[in-house]
Amino acid sequence: MTELPAGSVTLHDARRKARRTVTLEPFEIASWPVTEELLAELIGVPSVHPRRPAVDLTWQRAIRFCNALSEWDGLDPAYRVDGEEIGWRVDSDGYRLPTEAEWEYACRAGSTTPQYGELRDVAWTAADRVDHPQDVGGKMPNLFGLFDTLGNAWEWCWDLLDPARYGDYRVFRGGGFADEAWSVRASARRGGGPRMHHDDVGFRVARGAFDGGDAAQGWSAAADAENAVIDGPVPVGWTPLGR
């Protein structure tokens, strides 16, 4: 885990044509994505390539992994899990998925450009002509010392993608090994349902406890509820849920 200082990051949602600046408290984040080796050690799934990012994992499995890792290390689990209902205990010191704001802040490491370095040096992408994720740490880190935040494997975050349009879809960030440069950017957003899995999506863990009730590090339950409501005319091309 790497300790990151307090700071701020401006998030850009191109779909909603919205920008917001988030002020973050200090937190910790893993130096690289969860590997097949760690996943196998903790939850007993096969590890064919120990040093590759663990991919093809649902968001829900990532959540359960975080709770299992917390219990392994004697920490309070960060998530309440009741069937399909999952809630974040904001004041918990356990392992968890980073919020979208935490992820982008960690990825950028002070950079204001789409990539924090030349992609050939910092990220596995389509330009490398590989057909699977590569071992973590094989390219240069960013200025925070984090590896593979761009390229190699997209990474699940805690936040909802766009609840008005996509319901319970969760965000993943960073780009993958098969993506072109335009998609491997610090601000690029994609997402999927909590039970979906993809061969280029994994995750890394974060830690940090906050006094926020149902809000912390750029996320809030109130904002999720507000964003689930369409205010005004339906944008062209949208098929809102329930219509």
NORFEN-V822425 format. One line per field, one symbol per residue. psi: psi as a letter, one per 30 degrees, with the letter a starting at -180 (. if undefined). A space follows every 50 residues. Layout:
psi=???
//
This chain:
psi=kkkkllalkkkjjeefhkkkkkkklklkkkfllkleeeeeeegglkjeie glkjahkleeeeeeeeeeeeeeghlkkfkkjibfkkkkjfgkglklklle eeeeeeeehfkglekglkefffkkafffhlglklklgflklaffgkkgfk adklkklelkeifeegcgklkllflafgkleffilffkkllllfglkkgg kblllllkkligchkkhfkkeeeeeeffkjjakkkkfkilkg.
//
